Amino acid sequence: MKNSVNFRMGWLFLGSVLFASIFSSCKSTQQSADYKDLSYLYNPTKSPINPLYNIINQSDESSVLSVRFANSDLFFSEANPQGVPTAMVMLNIKLFNMKERKNIVDTATLNLEIVKDNAKQDYVYDIPLKVEKGNEYVVEVKILDRLRLITAQAFVQFNTLSENNRYNFRANTHFEKHQLFTPILRIDEYVNLVYTRGHIDTLYVSFYKPFKEVPDPPSMLLPEKILDYEPRQVVALPYSDTLPMMFPKEGIYLCSIDRNIKDGFTFLNLGPTYPKFTTPEVMIEPLVYLSSQDEMTALLAAPKPKAALDDFWIKCGGNVDKSRELIRIFYTRVVYSNYYFTSYKEGWRSERGMIYIIYGPPDKVYKTADGESWGYKKPNVRSKWGSRFNVTDSYLFFNFKKRENIFSNNDFYLSRSESLVTFWDKAIASWRKGIVFRVDNPKDL
């Protein structure tokens, strides 16, 4: 692959070192930009480029990274010799072997000039990757919009450990034959599942009931509730890569090449409204994070759900306008939790989703091979030494560990400890008073 694309690129995406003035009366201290911070990945206001990624193992030596840009990701300009709407995007790809940590095993650079096609809603590009059997990998993707001079970054993990796992399947829409970048299906959507590693006669589909549990507050030292039950049903289907499949019942569908193998490709039916919250019945469910058990029981049993929902938020906000603002912020976070953190369950039901909804997008995000750490800025600590004032940044950190999961590669759990100070009670009390909680609000702390 290195011979077919331009791979000798510098760190175009790092730019120059930036400095921010912190605080001073006659002199100031300075702090360099934190390049390891990836908080923009979970903050839609920080990056307008949010492509989707998919990886498929084609053989023991080759995998393919697919990148899908939506029209909304791209900036089209007619300021070119042809006078046609064109987006200019550069992709810088680095493949790391997880066993060798920082060693780069493959690279690629793509310079894309994307001419706008009004008949298309998205644009897909495939990048071949050179791999070896029996390894775990992470792909670092850096994107530069050359017209807007903005960047985005993503990390995509996959492995070549088995020919049975999800990375050996490609899901397509049945009629258009478009690649699916998410396993979450719409109502009445027909799909095909293509096994890329050889011929099989039978596809086994195991159905699991939907996971409806929610995590306990972070201040409680309890393990996260996980899916630990057996499938309700296993169906054997004569395999064909053009076999139309549709999964009308809400739940989890694991597709395997053998009845005795609990590994494969997972489809999810998460209900008719996912990822949005468009009915009072559905909007009541995330209130479990703000309500007592008795309140939730009453809300779920209310004969008029909309009236019960309105009454809850009016009591929090005190008036209609303030309540509307609370609702807008709360459910925007719920929807983005679904977008970022869905695994085998809706993202808002995950521990990352819980933290995201109550505390908001993190101010710092650091990723490692086996987890990620979120930091929320506390009030600045100000100190004086002679004529110099120093301001020290302090953060409340939540650490999440990646969990191996046959259904998803996006499953993380919160690392809990007795020493973890979460301000959870203060956060809930703030919401119930009509104030969107922030860790760095000194009045609340």
N, C-alpha and C positions, 0 to 999 in steps of 0.2 A: 504493500500500500504506500510506503514511503516514496517509491519511485513514481507513483501516479499523481501525487498531489504535492503542493508546496508545503513542506513541513518545517523548514528552517526559519521559524518566526521567533522574534524576540517577545519579551513580555509586554505586548502592546496594551494589554488590559490593565496593567498595573499603573501606568502613567507616572507622574512625578509624585514625590512625597508631599503630602499636604500637612499643614500645621494649623491648629485651632487655638486661638487665644482663650485662656481659661478665666482668669480674674486677676486684677492687679490694681493697686492705688497709684504707686509711682513706677513699679516694675511689674512684669508679668512672667508667669511660667508658661511653657508650651508643651504640647503633647502631640506625638506623631499619629497619623491616621492608623486605624487598626485594620490591616488588610485581611486578617483572619476572620473578621466579623462578617457573618453571612446573614444578618438579620433581614436583609432585603428579600430573602427567599420567602419569608412569611409575611411580608408587608406589601400589599398590592399598590400602595401609594409610592413605593420606592423604586419600582421597576415596571415599566410598561410592557416589557418583553417577558412573556410567560409561555414558552413553547412546551409541548409534551414530548416525552421520550419513550422509546421502546427498544428492547434488545432481543434478538432472536439468534440462537446458535444454529448455524447452517451445517456445520461439520465439526470434527475434532480440532480443526485448524482455523476455522473462520466463523466469526459472528458478525451481525449487522446491527449497527445503531441507526434507528430511524428518528428523525426530528421533524415535528409537525409545527409549523407556524400558522396561527389563525390570522385572518385579515387584520384583526385588531392589534396583533403583535407588531405589525410592520408599518413603516412610514413610507408612503409612495410619493415621489416627486416627479414632476414633468421637466425639471431643470436638467435636461440632458440633450445631446445632439438629436436624438430621435423624437423628443417632445412627447414621450409616452410615460404614463405613471410607472415608475420603477423604484423598487426598494433595493438598497445595497447593504448586504449583511456579510460579515466575516465570521466563520466558525473555526475555533481553535480547539482541537481534540487531543487529549492526552489519556492514554490507557495505562493504568497502574496495576501490577500484580500485588494483591493484598499480602501475600507471603513475603514479598520482597520490599514491602512498604513503599519507599519513595522512588524505587526504580521504575522508570518509564519504559514500557515494553512496546508501545506503538504510538504514533502521532499522526495527525492529519490537519491540514488547513484548507478550508473551502471558502473561496470568494464568490458570493452569490449575487447576481443581478436579477432580481425577481420582477418580471413584468406583470403588472396587475391584470388579472383575468376575472372579469365580473361574473363569470360562471362558476368560479371557485370560491369556496369558503375557507380553504386552507391550502397549504403547500407543504409537501412531504419530501424529505431528502434522506437518502440512505448512505451511510458511511461504513465501509467494510473495516473490520478489526481483526488483527492477527492474534489468535489465542492458542492456548494449549489445553489439552484435556486435564481435568482434575484440579482446576485452580479457581480462586475467587478473585474478581476484578472490580475496580471502580473506574468509571470514565469521568474525567473532568471536562466539562463543556464550557467554554467561554465564548460569548457572543458579543460582537461589536456591531452596533448599528452605525454605519459609516456616515449617514446623513445627519442623524441627530447627535452623534458622538456620545452615545450612552452604551453601557455594557450590562450584561447579565451573566450569571454563572450557575451551573448546576452540577451535581454529582450523582451519577447513575451506577448503582451496584448490580452486579450479576455474577453468575458462576457457570463453570463447565464441569461441575462435580458429577452430574448425572444426566443421562439421556431421557429421564422420565419427568424432570421438573418443568416448571412453567416456561423456561427460556427456550424450550424445544418445540413450542407451539406458536402458531400465528393465527390470530382471530381476525376474521373479515366480516364485513356486512355481506349478507347473502346476495342481495340484488345488485348493489353497486360494486362489490368486491373491493371496498376500501378497507385498509388496515384499521383495526380498532386499537386505540391507544389507552383505553381504559376498559376494565372488565365489567363495568357497571352498565347494565342493559336498560334500554327504555322499554316501555310497555309495548308488547306485540312486535318487538324487534327480532328479526330472523338473522342468525349468524351462521358462519361456517368456522370450523376449527381445523387447521392444517397442522399435521404432525410432520416436522421437518427432518426427522432422523431415520427415515426408512418406512417400510410398509407394515401396517398393522391391520388386523381384520376386525377388531372390536374396540369400541370406545365405551368405557364404564363411567357412568355419571352418578355420583353420590350426592344426595340431597340432604342438607343440614338445615334445621330450622333457623330463622333469623336470630341474631344475637341482640338482645334488648336490654342487657345490663348496662349500668353506668358506673364509673369508678367512684370510690370513696374519696372524701376531701383529702388533699395532700397532707394535712396535719395529722391524719390517722395512719398508724403503722400497720397497714393491712395490705396483703398482696392484691394486685389488680385482678378483677374478675376476668376469666378467659373462657374461650370456647373449649369445653372439655367433654362434650357428649358425642355419641356415635351418630352416624347418619341415619335419617329416618327411612331412607329408601336408596337402593342401588339399582340402576337400570343399565342393561347391556344393549348397545346400539351397533348395528352393522356399520363399520366405519367407511366413510367416504369424505374426501376433502371438500365436496360440494353438498354434503348432507345439510339441509336446512334445519337448524335447531332454534327453538324458542322456549324460554323459561318463564311462564306466566305467573308462577307462584312465588311470593316473596320468600327469599332465603338465599342459601349459599350452595353453589353447584360445583363440585370438584370433578374435573374430567381427567381420567387416568387411562393408561394403556393396558392396565392389568387390575383385576378385581382386588388383588391382595396388596397393591401398591398405593399407599396413602401419599401420593405426590402427583402433581400434574398442573393443569391450568384451571383457574377458578373464575367462574362467572358469578356476578352478584345481581340479585334483584332486590333493591333497597326501597321498594315501594313507589307508588305513582307520582309522588311530589319531589322525590330526591333530585338534586341536592337542596332544593328550595323549601321554604316553609310557607305554604299558601292557604292552609286551613287552620282554624282555631285548635282542632284536636291535635294536629302535628305541632303547632306552636307551643302548646302547653308542655310537651315532654321535656324540653331543655330547661324549664323552670325548676327542675329537680335540683339544680345547682344553687338556686336562690331560696328555695322553700323548705319548710319543715316537712316531715313525713305526713303529718296530719293535713297540712295545706295541700300537698300533692294528691293525697287520697281524695280530698274534696274537689280539687280542680278536675281530676280525671273522671270523677263521677258526676260532675255538674250537668244538669239537664240542658242547660244552655251554655255550651263551651265558650262561645264568643263573649257573652256577657261576663262569664267568670274570668276570662283572660283580660278583658278590658278593666274589670274591677281590680285585678291584681296590680296592673301597671299604674292605674290611677292612684292607688294607695301608695305606690312607690314614688311616683312623680309629684303628686299633690295637685297637679292640674293637667289639662289635656295636652298643652303644648310641650311641657316637660316630659310627659309620659311618652309622647310620640318620638321625642329625641332618644329616650332610653330604649324604646323598642327598636328604633332604626339601628342604633349602635349594637345592641345585644344580638339581634338576629343577623346583622351583617357579619358579625364574628362567628355566629353559628354556621352560616353558609360557607364562609371561608375555611372554617374547621373541616367541613365536609370536603372541600376542594383539596386541602393540604394533607389531611391526616386519615382519610378513609383507608381501612385495611380490609379485614373481613367484616367490619361493622362501620356504621357511619362515623365520620371523623369527629363529630361532636360528642360521641360516646367514648372516645379514647381519652387517655390521661393528658396527652398533649392538647387535645381539643378542650378539655375542661380548663386547663391553665390559660389557654388562648382566649377563651370566652370571658373569663372573669378578670384576668389581668391585662388582656389586650396583646397586640403583637409585641414580641420581646425586643428590647433595645440592643441586645447582643445575642448572636447565635454562633456557637463554635461546633464544628462537626469533626468526628473521628470515624474510624472504620466501624466501631461498634456502638456508636451512640452520638448524642448531641447534648449541648449544654445551653440553656437559655438564661440570659441575665436581664433583670429589670432594675433600672437605675433608682437608687435611693437618694434622698436629699443630700446635696453636696456637704462635705465636711470642710469647714473653713478654718485655717490656722494661720497664725502670724509669727514670723521670725524677723525681728528688727523692722525694717521698712517694707519687707516683702510679704505679700499674702499668697498663700497656697490654697488651692481648692482640690480636694481629693475625691475622686469618683468612687462610689461604692455601689455594689449591685447585689440584689437578691437573686441567687442562682437556683434553677431547677435542672437536675441532671436526668436525662432519659437514656435508657439502655435499649439497644436493638435486640429483638427477640426473634429467634428462628421460628418461622411459621409456614406451614405447608400451603396456606391460602394466600399469603401476601408477603411482600418484601418491605412493607411500610408499617410494621408493627413494632411499637416502642412502649416501654413501661417506665414509670417514674421511680427513680431510686430514692426510697424514703429512709429517713433516719430520725432519731430522737433530737438531733441537733439542728434539724432543718426548721428554720423559722419562716413561716409562710405568710403571716398576716392574713390568713384566710378569713377569720372571723371579722376582722376589720373590713376586708374587701366585701364580704356579703352584707355587712351592716351599711356600708357606703352605698351599695346598689339599692338596698331597701329604703334608704333615705333619699333616693333620687339623684345620687352623685356617682358618676362612672369612676370607679376606683383607679387610682394611680399610685404606685409604690413611692414615687418621688414627690408626693404631696405631703409636705411636712406637717400640715394641720391634721392629717389622718394618722400620722405616726408620732 
